[in-house]
Amino acid sequence: MKKQSTGFKVVSSSASWQELETGGGLLKMTGNSEAYRTGNWVPKTLEFVEENCINCGLCWAVCPDDSILLDEKGNMIGVDLDHCKDCGLCVEICPPNKNPDPSKHALRFREEESSDF
Amino acid sequence: MNATKNAITKTLDGNAAVVEALRQINPDVFGFYPITPTSYIGEGFSKLVADGKVNTEYVCAESEHAACSICVGAAAAGGRAVTATASQGLILMAEVLWNASGMRLPMVLINGNRALSAPLSIHCGHDDLYAVRDAGWGQLVAKNAQEAYDFTLCAFRIAEAETVRTPVMVAMDCFHTTHTTQKIFLQPDEAAQKFVGETVQKNPLLDIENPVSYGNFDKPDFYMEHKRAQLEGQKKLLEETKTIFKSFAKTFGRGSESVVEKIGAENPDLAFVALGSVCGTLERAVKKLGNAAVIRPRIFRPFPAEELRDKLSGVKKIIVLDRCSPAGADWAPLGTEVRSLGLEAEIRNGIYGLGSRETHADDFVALANNFEKLSTETPHWINLRD
């Protein structure tokens, strides 16, 4: 199972310029792309409605950011909001979303804006 | 002056002098793409590689952008890297220059200052040098082949210093320096190598026990702090250059100790400020004028403001000479810098030698004699047909 939130902390977010390692964005680690929580750039966040999900796996297949979270059995359990870019491919492909009644949809955008940046 | 006596005297042009320095330094990686006027640096160095005189990994790239990128990779890996280029090549490298300095990678670049297209010119201009002045590099500007050799030895030491870790370019004028054969002093190999020293690695990519990743992404919460931290490296670069120029002069018994050289009258009434090979011509002009001097920054970035203020104090008239069009600014780059020093002197800006337009000592003498007639608002174009 994928962790809901990664949590790499290389330097304190309040670090001054004097405290930074020489080398621009140098990080004393590798494999750190997960550390970039690019999900907080998006203007709207995705909402998963578990009771409407049919576990077809289509959203997992189309997600370009590997942000659809599955349990060990392959059942969908949520969206990794730290990395989801709000592209909407999952919303588009989701079979329950074809229902004219929005209350039956399994994936939808929240209305309020949430971006940090 | 014993060290000068130990020096080997040769007749070499600027390119060949740089190749001699690079042979002595024996860098780890040379990424190269040929361009006039510095093609010979790659040609001469590749012969050294073929003859087994150096152990360098010599990489023929498919463009200047790639040549510089190869050096960035090599420097990040912990190697001593060098490239050479000019003009359009430097401009094509521009994107990579910011990467090298931003990642604090101490590589060295040799540039043959050449006018930029269009119109196509293969002759001298400082357009390329000025165009990348904000790239965060050190820019040492050589007057002649001797300084091209000397600066190449100094550049690696300056760039690699613990507090600096910033790339340095050694700039010499296209043809006037790259292709002009002069008598120059070369230090014996051992002395030159001792002066330059071994490279010091800092967070090398190839140290797999201590993995690091370079060139990471900054969000708005850190980019500004990283740029401020980078500026500190540049400030230290100027300090380190002063120290190393002094050390060079002391070790080898020759060369100016200062980052700003003054030649001519002790307390001049008028001073020319200029970069590069034209300063040789200006030395003749100030001899004819008498109470005049040439004040020559040997480094353009970081700008040696304090030393220029010091050398220009008491001067009443200053003519700043630029080998570049102002390109939309009031004055050309060096003129603008000198005007911003806040001096009490009367300052004028002269544009000379674009695309190697002939400019003689008498032209500068005439300029000085007509000082009062020169515009205070716009630069005076020397030897322009109008």
Boltz contact constraints between the chains, C-beta under 6 A:
constraints:
  - contact:
      token1: [A, 17]
      token2: [B, 225]
      max_distance: 6.0
  - contact:
      token1: [A, 17]
      token2: [B, 228]
      max_distance: 6.0
  - contact:
      token1: [A, 17]
      token2: [B, 229]
      max_distance: 6.0
  - contact:
      token1: [A, 20]
      token2: [B, 225]
      max_distance: 6.0
  - contact:
      token1: [A, 20]
      token2: [B, 229]
      max_distance: 6.0
  - contact:
      token1: [A, 22]
      token2: [B, 104]
      max_distance: 6.0
  - contact:
      token1: [A, 22]
      token2: [B, 165]
      max_distance: 6.0
  - contact:
      token1: [A, 23]
      token2: [B, 103]
      max_distance: 6.0
  - contact:
      token1: [A, 23]
      token2: [B, 104]
      max_distance: 6.0
  - contact:
      token1: [A, 24]
      token2: [B, 102]
      max_distance: 6.0
  - contact:
      token1: [A, 24]
      token2: [B, 103]
      max_distance: 6.0
  - contact:
      token1: [A, 24]
      token2: [B, 226]
      max_distance: 6.0
  - contact:
      token1: [A, 25]
      token2: [B, 216]
      max_distance: 6.0
  - contact:
      token1: [A, 25]
      token2: [B, 218]
      max_distance: 6.0
  - contact:
      token1: [A, 26]
      token2: [B, 214]
      max_distance: 6.0
  - contact:
      token1: [A, 27]
      token2: [B, 213]
      max_distance: 6.0
  - contact:
      token1: [A, 27]
      token2: [B, 216]
      max_distance: 6.0
  - contact:
      token1: [A, 28]
      token2: [B, 212]
      max_distance: 6.0
  - contact:
      token1: [A, 30]
      token2: [B, 211]
      max_distance: 6.0
  - contact:
      token1: [A, 30]
      token2: [B, 213]
      max_distance: 6.0
  - contact:
      token1: [A, 36]
      token2: [B, 217]
      max_distance: 6.0
  - contact:
      token1: [A, 117]
      token2: [B, 220]
      max_distance: 6.0
